[in-house]
Amino acid sequence: MPPHHVAVLALDRVVAFDLSIPAQIFGHQDERRRYRLTVCGEQAGPVRTSTGFAIVAEHGLNTLRRADTIVVPGIEDDGIPPQPETLQALRAADRRGVRLISICTGAFVLAAAGILDGRRAATHWRHAADLQRRYPAVEVDARVLYVDDDRVLTSAGVASGIDLCLHVVARDHGAAVANAIARRMVVAPHRGGGQAQFVERALPERSDDGLGATRAWMLERLEQPLTVAAMASHAVRSERSFMRHFRAETGSTPLRWLHEQRILHARRLLEETDMPVEDVAAGSGFGTATNLREHFRRATHTTPTAYRRTFRAPAAAR
C-alpha cells in the first residue's frame, strides 16, 4: 500500500514555524513508509515566509489533485484572500473528500474557500475575533488548542499545530506511533484538543512543585471513580483552590483532563493487549463497555472494536 500523501500548501508569507510542523511529523525519514510529504505553492518556485527568508516549493497547485491530506500552514494575513485558483483547488479537494488541515491563520484560507462554513474551527486567539467577523458562517472557538471535525481539522497557533498533527497520526496509526514521534521531537505526547490555548500559571502559594504529584496520583487510579473532592484532598487544598490551580497549570478542568487520560489509556490497552472491551472499559475508568463505546466514539470517531482491528496488528508487530 503506498504511503499516505500529505501536501503542504505554502502560500505567500507562510509562517515558517507552522510549515516546519508537518514537515517534521509527516516528512521525517522515520515516517516515509507511512507518509509521503510534498510542499507546493500557488506555483512552483520561491515562496516568501513571514520572517523574511524564502523557501522553495517544488510543485504547484496540481499536487493538490493527488493528495490524501492537505495541510495549510499559517500565513501573515493582510486581509486579501488567496488567488481564485487556490480557492478553487481547495474546494475541489473538499468535494473529493480529501482531509483538510489548517494551522493557526491557515484557517482564514479554508474559510475563504467556504470549507469552514457551518463548522466549528480554531485559530490563534489573537486572530479569532477577526476570523469570526470576516467569516460569520464559521463557528470560531478561541479557547481550544484544536478542533477535529472529522475530515476538516483546525488548530490554534504555534505549538498547537504540533498537537493537532500528532493527533492526526494517532488517528491514522495509533497512539503508540504518535507517542514515538513525540519522543523523537521531545514534546508532550498528548494534549487534548479541548485544552485551553492560554494557560495562566498562578503565583505559587506554597513552595512546592504545583499539582504534578496529584496528577501522577490520578494517573495511577484511572480505573477508580475519582471525584474533585478526592483530588483536592490529595493536593491538600480546598476544592475551589484546587480547581483554580489545576486550570492554571494545565489549561483544563480536573475532570476533563482525567477524561482525556482515560481515553488515552483505553487506546493503549486496545492497541497493546487482548483484553476484552469490557475489561478495557473497567481498566480505564469507564465502568461498562457501553460507556466506553459512547465516549470513545465521541473522542476518536470510531468504536473500540474497530480501533483495535485497525491498530492491534501493528502494535503486536512492534
C-alpha positions in Angstrom: 0.0 0.0 0.0 1.5 3.4 -1.0 2.2 5.9 1.8 -0.4 8.5 2.6 0.3 11.6 0.5 0.4 14.8 2.6 0.6 18.0 0.6 1.6 21.2 2.5 0.3 24.3 0.8 2.9 27.1 1.3 1.2 30.4 0.4 2.9 33.8 0.2 4.4 34.9 3.6 3.9 31.5 5.1 4.7 31.2 8.8 8.0 29.2 8.8 7.3 27.5 12.1 3.9 26.3 11.0 5.4 24.9 7.8 8.0 23.0 9.8 5.5 21.2 11.9 4.0 18.9 9.2 7.5 18.6 7.7 8.9 17.2 10.9 5.9 15.0 11.7 4.9 13.7 8.3 8.1 14.2 6.3 10.7 12.9 8.6 12.7 9.9 7.3 11.3 7.7 10.0 7.8 8.2 8.7 8.4 7.6 5.0 6.7 4.2 4.9 3.6 5.8 6.3 3.6 9.3 4.8 4.9 11.0 1.6 5.2 14.7 2.1 5.1 17.3 -0.7 5.4 21.0 -0.3 3.6 23.0 -3.0 2.8 26.7 -3.7 0.4 28.6 -5.9 3.1 27.9 -8.5 6.5 26.1 -8.2 9.3 28.3 -7.1 10.4 30.6 -4.2 7.8 31.4 -1.5 8.3 34.2 0.9 8.0 33.4 4.6 6.6 35.8 7.3 10.1 36.1 8.7 11.9 37.4 5.7 13.6 34.4 4.1 12.2 32.3 1.3 11.6 28.6 0.9 11.3 26.7 -2.4 8.1 25.0 -3.3 9.0 22.3 -5.9 5.4 21.9 -7.0 2.4 23.9 -7.9 -1.4 23.5 -7.2 -1.6 20.4 -9.4 -0.2 18.5 -6.5 -3.4 19.1 -4.5 -5.2 16.9 -7.0 -3.2 13.8 -5.9 -3.1 14.5 -2.2 -4.8 12.4 0.5 -4.4 15.2 3.1 -3.8 18.9 2.6 -2.2 21.0 5.3 -2.4 24.8 5.1 0.1 26.4 7.5 -0.5 29.9 8.8 0.2 33.0 6.8 0.9 36.6 7.6 -2.7 37.7 6.9 -3.2 41.1 5.2 -7.0 40.6 4.6 -6.6 39.7 1.0 -7.9 36.3 0.1 -5.6 33.8 -1.8 -5.8 33.6 -5.6 -9.1 32.3 -7.0 -7.2 29.3 -8.5 -6.0 28.4 -5.0 -9.5 28.5 -3.5 -10.9 26.5 -6.4 -8.2 23.8 -5.9 -9.1 23.6 -2.2 -12.9 23.4 -3.0 -12.2 20.7 -5.5 -10.2 18.7 -2.9 -13.0 19.2 -0.4 -15.6 17.8 -2.9 -13.3 14.8 -3.4 -13.3 14.1 0.4 -9.7 15.0 1.0 -8.7 15.5 4.6 -8.0 19.3 5.2 -5.9 20.7 8.0 -5.1 24.2 8.9 -2.6 25.6 11.4 -3.1 29.0 13.0 -4.1 31.6 10.4 -4.3 28.9 7.7 -7.9 28.8 8.9 -8.5 32.0 7.0 -7.6 30.2 3.8 -10.0 27.4 4.4 -12.7 29.9 5.4 -12.1 32.0 2.3 -12.8 28.8 0.3 -16.1 28.3 2.2 -14.9 25.0 3.6 -15.4 26.1 7.2 -18.9 27.3 6.7 -21.2 25.8 9.3 -18.2 24.2 11.1 -16.6 24.8 14.4 -13.0 25.9 13.9 -9.9 27.1 15.8 -7.3 29.6 15.1 -4.8 31.6 17.3 -6.7 33.5 20.0 -5.3 36.8 18.7 -7.0 36.3 15.3 -10.2 34.6 16.4 -12.4 37.7 16.5 -11.2 38.8 13.0 -11.9 35.3 11.6 -15.4 35.4 13.1 -16.0 38.9 11.8 -14.9 38.2 8.2 -16.5 34.7 8.0 -19.6 34.8 10.2 -20.8 31.4 8.9 -17.8 29.8 10.8 -18.3 28.9 14.4 -14.9 30.1 15.8 -13.7 28.7 19.1 -11.0 30.9 20.5 -10.4 28.8 23.6 -9.2 25.4 22.3 -6.0 24.0 21.0 -7.6 22.3 18.0 -10.9 21.2 16.6 -11.3 17.8 15.0 -14.4 18.0 12.8 -13.8 14.5 11.2 -12.4 15.4 7.8 -11.7 19.1 8.5 -9.3 19.9 11.3 -8.1 23.3 12.5 -5.6 24.3 15.2 -4.7 27.4 17.1 -1.3 29.0 16.8 2.3 27.9 17.2 2.8 24.7 19.2 -0.8 23.7 19.0 -0.1 22.7 15.4 2.2 20.0 16.8 -0.7 18.8 19.0 -3.0 18.6 16.0 -0.6 16.8 13.7 0.2 14.2 16.4 -3.5 13.8 16.9 -3.8 13.0 13.2 -1.0 10.4 13.4 -2.8 8.8 16.3 -6.0 8.7 14.2 -4.1 7.1 11.3 -1.7 4.8 13.1 -2.5 4.6 16.8 -1.3 6.3 20.0 1.9 4.3 20.2 3.2 5.7 16.8 2.2 9.2 17.8 3.9 8.9 21.1 7.1 7.6 19.4 7.1 10.7 17.1 6.5 13.0 20.2 9.5 11.4 21.9 11.7 12.0 18.8 10.6 15.6 18.8 10.9 15.9 22.6 7.4 17.2 23.0 4.5 16.2 25.2 2.8 13.1 23.6 -0.8 14.2 24.1 -2.7 17.4 24.8 -6.4 17.1 24.0 -7.9 19.5 21.6 -10.3 20.8 24.2 -7.4 22.1 26.3 -7.3 25.9 26.6 -4.9 27.8 24.4 -3.8 30.3 27.1 -2.5 28.7 30.3 -2.0 31.3 33.1 0.3 30.0 35.8 -0.9 31.3 39.1 1.7 32.7 41.6 2.6 29.8 43.9 1.0 30.0 47.3 3.5 27.4 48.7 7.0 26.3 48.0 6.0 23.1 46.2 6.0 22.0 42.6 2.3 22.6 41.9 -0.1 19.8 41.3 2.2 17.4 39.4 2.1 14.9 42.3 -1.7 14.9 42.3 -1.9 14.4 38.5 0.5 11.4 38.9 -1.7 10.0 41.6 -4.7 10.4 39.4 -2.9 8.5 36.5 -2.3 5.6 38.9 -6.0 5.4 39.7 -7.7 5.8 36.3 -9.9 2.8 36.9 -11.3 4.3 40.2 -14.3 6.7 40.5 -12.2 9.9 41.3 -14.0 13.0 42.4 -12.8 16.6 42.6 -13.1 16.3 46.4 -10.7 13.4 46.5 -8.3 15.1 44.2 -8.4 18.3 46.3 -7.9 16.2 49.4 -4.8 14.6 47.9 -3.4 18.0 47.0 -4.2 19.3 50.5 -6.3 22.2 49.1 -9.9 23.3 49.2 -11.9 22.3 46.1 -12.1 25.9 44.9 -8.3 26.4 45.2 -7.6 23.0 43.6 -9.9 23.8 40.6 -8.3 27.2 40.1 -4.7 25.9 40.3 -5.4 22.9 38.2 -6.8 25.0 35.4 -3.9 27.5 35.8 -1.3 24.7 35.4 -3.0 22.6 32.6 -5.5 24.9 30.9 -8.2 22.3 31.6 -10.6 21.3 34.4 -9.6 18.3 36.5 -12.5 16.1 35.2 -11.8 17.0 31.5 -8.1 16.2 32.0 -9.0 12.9 33.7 -11.4 12.0 30.9 -8.7 12.6 28.2 -6.2 10.5 30.1 -8.8 7.7 30.4 -9.4 7.8 26.6 -5.6 7.7 26.0 -5.2 4.7 28.4 -8.1 2.9 26.7 -6.4 3.4 23.3 -3.2 2.0 24.7 -5.0 -1.1 26.1 -6.8 -1.7 22.8 -3.5 -1.4 20.8 -1.2 -3.4 23.1 -3.4 -6.0 24.8 -6.0 -8.6 24.0 -8.2 -7.6 27.0 -11.9 -7.8 26.2 -13.6 -4.5 25.7 -15.5 -4.9 29.0 -12.1 -5.2 30.8 -10.7 -2.2 28.9 -13.7 -0.2 30.0 -13.2 -1.2 33.6 -9.4 -0.7 33.5 -9.7 2.8 32.0 -12.4 4.1 34.4 -15.4 4.0 32.1 -17.1 1.2 34.0 -19.1 -0.5 31.3 -18.5 -1.3 27.6 -21.5 0.9 26.7 -20.0 3.9 28.4 -16.6 3.3 26.8 -18.2 3.0 23.3 -20.1 6.2 23.8 -17.1 8.3 25.0 -14.6 6.5 22.7 -16.6 7.2 19.6 -17.0 10.9 20.6 -13.2 11.2 21.0 -11.9 9.1 18.1 -14.8 8.9 15.6 -14.7 5.1 15.7 -15.6 2.2 18.0 -13.2 0.4 20.4 -13.5 -2.8 18.3 -12.8 -1.0 15.0 -9.9 0.9 16.6 -8.4 -2.4 17.9 -8.9 -4.1 14.5 -7.0 -1.2 12.8 -4.1 -0.8 15.3 -3.7 -4.1 17.1 -1.7 -5.9 14.4 0.9 -3.1 14.0 1.3 -2.9 17.8 1.7 -6.6 18.1 4.4 -6.5 15.4 6.3 -3.8 17.4 
